Amino acid sequence: MALVLCQQCLSWVEPIAEQCPQCDYPIDLRAADPTLEDLAATIGPLTSVIGPVRISRTVLPYRGVLYATTGGLFFLPESVERVRLVPTVLSPGSLVRALTRIPMRILRLGTLRGAWNFERPHMRVEVFVQPSPRLGPGDGDQIPRLLMDDPGAFFFARRSIKSVRRTFSGWALVRPNNLTLRLKPLGDRAAFNEQMTALASEVLETVLR
C-alpha cells in the first residue's frame, strides 16, 4: 500500500484513480509535498486536547489522541511502528546449522568463501513501536512535522467538515461528499462531549451563514 498526503484534506491515503478516497480531490503524484510552513498555516495553533479516542478505520492505527486547533482537528496515533536495520553477528552454531541446509554441490562451488568468519556483521530488519508524544498547549508547532512523519496521523480541517453529530457510541464527522468518520471517546466522556458539542455548534453556524 503506497500512501500519499492529500493536500486538500491532509489525510494519508492510497489514491484511487488519481483521486483522494476521503475528499475526492485530484492527486498529482508528481506534485511536491506541502512545506511545514504551509501546513502550520492551515492547521493553526493548538487550542485544546479533546482526549483519547478510537476512530473507525482498520488499515491504519485507530487508537490515539484527538486535538483541536484553530483550523480543525488533529489525530495522532498512540504509537507508531518504525523500521530500522540493525547489525547482527552470526554465531558459529547458527552458521553450522545454516550450512547443513545448503546442498553440497553449492558448497563445492566455493560460493561461501570467507563464510567461516564468525564475526562478520550481518544486517536484519527490526520493527519497534515508539510511543507518540502527548502534546500540550505550547506544542502546536510540532503538529506539521508529526503529520508528515506518521502516516497514521491526519488533520480534519474545518473547511472539510459538513456536519458534526452525536451517535450512540460517540460522534461522527461528515465530509461534504457524505463520507463519515466515527469517533468513540476512550477517556473522560463528559469533557469529550462538551468540546465536540461546541465544535458542532460552530460548524452549524458556519453552514447557516
N, C-alpha and C positions, 0 to 999 in steps of 0.2 A: 504494500500500500504506500503510494507516494503522496505525501501531504504537502500542501502549499497554503500560505496565509492569504486568505481572500482580503483584498484591500478595501472592499466595501463593508463587509460585516465583521472583519477582523477575527474570523474563526479559522482554525486549521482544518482544511477539508481535502477530500480526494475529488478533484474536478470530474464532472460528468458532462461529456460533450462540450468541453471547454467552458463550462458554467459552474458556478458555486451551487452545490445542492442545498445550501442553507438559505441563500437570498436570491438565487437565480442570476447573480451578477456575472457578466462575462469575465473569464480569467485568461490572461495572456501569460503563458509560462515564460515568455521571453522578457517580461517586464521585471524591473528591479524591485526588490523588497522595499517597503516604506522605511524611511530612516527613523531612528529613535526619536528625533525631534518631531517628525510628523505624527508619530504615534502618541507622543506626550501631548501634543496639541489637541488630538482627537479625544484621548482618554480623559484628560484633565486631572486636577488634583484629587487625591484620595480624601473622601469625606467621612466614611464610616466603615466599620466591619459589620456586615449583616449577620454572618455566622456560618458555622459548618453546615454543609448541605450535600444532598445526593441529587444528581441530575439524571435525566432519562436518556442515557446512551450506553452502548455496550462495547464498542471497539476501543474507545479512548477511556482514560480514567474517569470515573463517575462520582467519586467522593472528593471533597475539597472544601475550600472556604470561599464564600461569596463576599465581595467588597463592592461598595458604592463609590463612584467618583462623580464629578460634575458632568461627565459625558455619558455615563451609563453604568453598567455592572461588569465587574471583572471576576472571573472564576479561576482559581488557582488550585490544581490538584494537591492533595495532602502529601503526595510524594511523587518522585519522577524516577524512572529507570534510566541509568546511564550505562554505556558500554565502553569498555577500555581494554587495551591489550596489556597483558602483564607477562613478565618473563617467568619461565619455569625451568627447572633443571631436571633432566631425565636421569633418574636413578639407575644404577646397574641392574637392579631387579626388574624394573619396568622395561628396560631395554632388552633384557634376555627374553621376557615374556613376549615382547613385540617381535623379536627375531624368530621365535618359534612359530609365529603365524605367517611368516614370509616364505613363499616357495623357494626350495633350494636352488632352482635354476636362476632365480633373480640374484641370490647371494653369489653364485658363481660368476655372474656378470660384473661383479665388483661395484655395483651401484651404491653400496653402503660404505665406500671408502671413507674412513675417518669417523664412522659411526660409533667407534669404541671410545670416543672422547666423552666420558660420562658427564663432564661438567659443562658441555656445550649448552648454552641457554636456548630455550625454545619459547615461542610466544603462544599464548592462549587468550581466548576472548573471555572476559569476565563481565557479568551483568550485576550491577549493585543498585540498591534502592537508596535514594537520597531524599530525606525529608525536605519538603518545601518550607521556606521561611514564613513565619507569621508576621504579617505586615502591621505596622502601627500608623498613627496619624501622620508621622513625618516621613513615611517610607514610600510615598506615592511615586517618587522618581524612579523606583525600582521596577514599576509595573511594565513599562515598554520593553525592558531587557528580559524580564521574566516571560512575557508574551512571546518574544522572538526565540527564546531558548527552550521553551517547553511546549510541544505541540498539543499537550493535554489542556493547556490554558486557553481561554478565549475571552473576548470582550464583547458584550452585548450593548451596542450603542443605543442611546435613547431614540435616535432617529430611526432605528431598526425595530422599535417596539410599537406594534399596532395596539396592543392592549395587554393589561396585566389583570389576571383574575384568580380568585381563590378557588381551590379544588378541595376534594375530600381529604387528601393526604398532604396538601401543601399549596403550591402556586404554579401558575402556568404563564409563560411569556409567549405571546403570539406575534409572529413577524407579519409584515404586510402581505406575504404570499400564503398566510394562514399556517405556516409551519410552526409547531408548538414545542417549546422546551419546558418540561415539567421539573419543578424543584420540590424537594422534600427536606424540610429543616431537620437537622440532626442534633441541635443543641437547644437553646432556650427558645421555645416556640413562640412565646408571647412577644419577646423582643424582636424576633424574626418577622412575625406577622405585623407588628407595628410599623417596621420600616418598609415592608412590602406594600402595606396599605397606603402609606404616604406616597410611594412611587406610583401606585395605581392611580391615585388622585391626580398627581402631576401629569401623567400620561393622558388621562381623560381630559384635563384642562387644555392640553396641547391640541388634542384631536378636535375639541369643540370650538377652538379659535377660528 
